[in-house]
């Protein structure tokens, strides 16, 4: 996977004026575009499309400082108009291209990425592979923006809006693994882009045959394989670090890749103030092609 990600970076660099064909790069290594996009964003802290935009504008800045026609520069980097190019330029550099042409800056540079797998000092990950029959996730869902680091205030607000008695009611409905109250993310953008919308469900898991109360939202999940990581430590920092570690350590070293489906966090134990927790992270996977 590390080799695949570096190949993708090379392809982006060689074709800055075109959209990279992530699916084609993935097929060449027996992976899927979905898995490669998720691994890229987990390790780089940005989506593939955001990285492409930053690299385009980093390289384009040298052309803007010169005397070449701005429309010619815009077309070279894949934009149909100077207005679209200007918006992208300002989003990356924080200033208009006209100001940079006049003053020479200020400019923000995006270095070319290079992914490496570090073995020294790595911490073994507590993981198990679990075959799960079809099941249902039921609870209260909301559309929220994706936030990579820190507490997501939109999710906090959603949970806080539920009456205290509702948490107890949901716990009583839980009947299968993953057990207890669950934090479910579904319908996530393939590139895992910061700020993109996802479905967050606060609920529990039940069998596929379980009838659902009319006031609860439902996510039906097909039978399949899951990798389950057990995590303990400061919350949510330890959990978010574990997400990144799956991409940096576990997936490159194991014959599995992500498949489409919800990701689930089960809280097994926690401090009263939720400053620390023991939890399980469930991720849907399938075997990688040789």
C-alpha positions in Angstrom: 0.0 0.0 0.0 2.8 2.4 0.8 4.3 1.8 -2.7 0.8 2.3 -4.2 0.4 5.7 -2.4 3.8 6.8 -3.6 3.0 5.8 -7.2 -0.2 7.9 -6.9 1.8 10.9 -5.8 4.2 10.4 -8.8 1.2 10.2 -11.1 -0.2 13.4 -9.7 3.1 15.2 -10.1 3.4 14.0 -13.7 -0.1 15.2 -14.6 -0.9 18.2 -12.5 -3.2 19.6 -15.2 -5.4 16.4 -15.1 -7.5 14.7 -12.4 -5.6 11.7 -11.2 -7.2 8.3 -12.0 -7.1 6.9 -8.5 -9.1 3.8 -9.5 -6.6 2.9 -12.2 -3.6 3.3 -9.9 -5.4 1.1 -7.3 -6.2 -1.6 -9.8 -2.5 -1.9 -10.7 -1.8 -3.0 -7.1 -4.8 -5.2 -6.5 -6.5 -2.5 -4.3 -9.6 -0.5 -4.8 -9.9 3.3 -5.3 -12.0 3.5 -2.1 -9.3 1.9 0.0 -6.5 4.0 -1.6 -8.4 7.2 -1.0 -9.1 6.4 2.6 -5.5 5.3 3.3 -4.2 8.5 1.6 -6.4 10.8 3.6 -5.7 9.0 6.9 -1.9 9.3 6.4 -1.7 12.7 4.7 -4.4 14.5 6.7 -6.0 15.7 3.5 -8.0 14.2 0.6 -6.4 13.3 -2.7 -8.3 16.2 -4.4 -7.1 18.7 -1.7 -3.5 17.5 -2.2 -3.8 17.9 -6.0 -5.1 21.4 -5.6 -2.3 22.4 -3.2 0.4 21.0 -5.5 -1.1 22.6 -8.6 -1.2 26.0 -6.9 2.3 25.5 -5.4 3.8 24.9 -8.9 1.5 27.4 -10.6 2.8 30.2 -8.3 6.1 30.3 -10.2 4.2 30.8 -13.5 2.0 33.5 -12.0 5.0 35.5 -10.9 6.1 35.7 -14.5 4.5 37.6 -17.4 2.5 34.7 -19.1 -1.2 35.3 -19.8 -3.2 34.1 -16.7 -5.8 32.3 -18.8 -3.0 30.2 -20.4 -1.7 29.3 -16.9 -5.2 28.5 -15.7 -5.8 26.0 -18.6 -2.4 24.4 -18.0 -3.5 23.5 -14.5 -6.9 22.2 -15.4 -9.1 25.2 -14.9 -11.5 26.5 -17.6 -11.4 30.1 -16.6 -9.1 32.6 -14.8 -11.9 33.1 -12.2 -11.9 29.4 -11.2 -8.2 29.4 -11.1 -8.2 32.5 -9.0 -10.5 31.0 -6.4 -8.3 27.9 -6.1 -5.2 30.1 -5.9 -6.6 32.2 -3.1 -7.9 29.2 -1.2 -4.3 27.8 -1.1 -2.2 30.9 -0.8 -4.6 33.2 1.0 -4.0 36.0 -1.6 -5.2 36.8 -5.1 -2.9 35.8 -8.0 -2.9 39.5 -9.1 -1.3 40.5 -5.8 1.3 37.7 -6.1 2.1 38.9 -9.7 2.6 42.4 -8.4 4.3 41.7 -5.1 5.9 38.3 -5.5 4.1 36.8 -2.5 3.3 35.8 0.2 3.0 32.2 -0.9 2.2 28.9 0.9 4.0 25.8 -0.4 2.8 22.2 -0.4 5.8 19.9 -0.5 5.5 16.7 -2.6 4.5 13.9 -0.3 6.4 10.7 0.2 5.0 7.9 2.3 7.2 5.7 4.4 6.5 2.7 6.6 8.4 3.0 9.9 8.9 -0.2 11.7 11.2 0.9 14.6 9.4 1.6 17.8 6.0 0.7 16.4 3.3 -0.5 18.9 1.5 -3.8 18.2 -2.2 -3.2 17.4 -4.7 -5.3 19.3 -6.9 -6.5 16.4 -9.1 -9.4 15.5 -10.9 -10.5 12.4 -14.7 -11.1 12.9 -17.2 -12.6 10.5 -20.5 -10.9 11.1 -23.9 -12.0 9.7 -26.3 -9.3 8.3 -27.5 -7.0 11.0 -29.1 -3.6 11.6 -27.9 -0.4 13.3 -30.8 1.5 14.9 -30.9 4.8 16.7 -30.9 8.5 16.0 -29.1 9.7 12.9 -27.9 13.2 11.8 -25.9 14.6 8.9 -22.7 16.2 10.3 -19.4 17.5 8.8 -16.3 15.3 9.1 -13.7 16.6 11.5 -10.4 14.7 11.7 -9.0 16.0 15.0 -10.6 16.8 18.3 -14.2 16.5 19.5 -16.8 17.0 16.8 -19.2 19.7 18.2 -21.9 18.7 15.8 -21.9 15.1 17.0 -21.8 16.4 20.6 -24.8 18.6 20.0 -26.7 15.7 18.4 -26.1 13.4 21.4 -26.9 16.1 23.9 -30.2 16.7 22.2 -31.4 13.2 23.2 -33.3 12.9 26.5 -31.2 11.0 29.1 -33.8 8.2 29.2 -33.3 7.6 25.5 -29.7 6.3 26.1 -31.1 3.7 28.5 -33.8 2.7 26.1 -31.3 2.2 23.3 -29.0 0.1 25.6 -32.0 -2.2 26.3 -32.5 -2.7 22.6 -28.9 -3.8 22.0 -28.9 -7.5 21.3 -25.7 -8.5 19.3 -22.1 -7.5 18.8 -20.9 -4.8 18.7 -22.6 -4.4 22.1 -23.8 -1.4 23.9 -24.2 2.2 22.7 -22.4 2.7 19.4 -21.0 5.7 17.5 -21.7 4.9 13.8 -20.3 6.9 10.8 -21.8 6.0 7.4 -22.1 7.5 3.9 -18.6 8.9 4.2 -17.1 10.7 1.3 -14.7 8.3 -0.5 -11.8 10.7 -0.1 -12.6 11.2 3.6 -12.2 15.0 3.0 -12.3 17.3 6.0 -15.7 19.1 6.2 -17.5 16.7 3.9 -20.8 15.4 5.2 -21.5 12.0 6.7 -24.3 10.3 8.5 -23.7 9.9 12.3 -25.9 7.4 14.1 -26.1 7.2 17.9 -27.6 3.8 18.5 -27.1 0.0 18.9 -26.8 -3.2 16.8 -29.6 -5.7 16.5 -30.2 -8.8 14.3 -31.4 -8.3 10.8 -34.8 -9.8 11.7 -35.5 -7.3 14.5 -38.5 -5.1 14.1 -37.5 -1.4 14.6 -39.5 1.2 16.5 -41.0 3.8 14.1 -39.2 6.7 15.8 -35.7 5.2 15.2 -33.5 5.5 12.1 -32.1 2.3 10.5 -28.9 1.3 8.7 -29.1 -2.2 7.3 -25.6 -3.8 7.1 -24.9 -6.9 4.9 -23.0 -9.9 6.1 -19.2 -9.6 5.8 -15.8 -9.5 7.5 -14.7 -6.8 10.0 -11.5 -6.0 11.6 -12.0 -5.0 15.2 -9.3 -2.8 17.0 -9.4 -2.5 20.8 -8.2 0.9 22.0 -7.7 2.5 25.4 -6.5 5.9 26.5 -7.4 9.6 26.4 -10.7 10.1 24.5 -11.1 11.0 21.7 -7.3 11.4 21.0 -6.5 7.7 21.4 -9.3 6.7 19.0 -8.3 9.3 16.4 -4.7 8.2 16.6 -5.8 4.6 16.1 -7.6 5.6 12.9 -4.3 6.9 11.5 -2.4 3.9 12.8 -4.6 1.5 10.9 -3.5 3.2 7.7 0.2 3.6 8.7 0.8 0.2 10.3 -1.9 -2.3 10.1 -3.3 -2.3 6.6 0.2 -2.2 4.9 1.2 -5.2 6.9 -1.9 -7.4 6.6 -3.8 -8.9 3.6 -6.9 -6.8 4.0 -8.4 -3.7 2.5 -11.3 -1.5 3.4 -14.7 -2.1 1.7 -17.7 0.2 1.7 -19.8 0.2 4.8 -20.2 2.0 8.1 -17.4 2.4 10.7 -18.5 1.6 14.3 -17.1 2.6 17.6 -18.3 0.7 20.6 -17.6 2.2 24.0 -16.8 -0.6 26.4 -15.8 1.4 29.5 -15.1 5.1 30.2 -14.2 7.5 32.9 -17.2 9.4 34.4 -16.1 12.6 32.6 -15.3 10.7 29.4 -11.7 11.9 29.5 -10.5 8.3 29.0 -12.2 5.3 27.5 -11.8 1.7 26.4 -13.5 1.1 23.0 -13.6 -1.0 19.9 -13.2 0.3 16.4 -15.1 -1.9 13.8 -14.1 -1.4 10.2 -15.5 -3.4 7.2 -12.8 -5.2 5.3 -12.2 -7.8 2.5 -9.2 -9.7 1.5 -6.7 -7.9 -0.7 -6.0 -9.4 -4.1 -2.5 -10.9 -4.5 
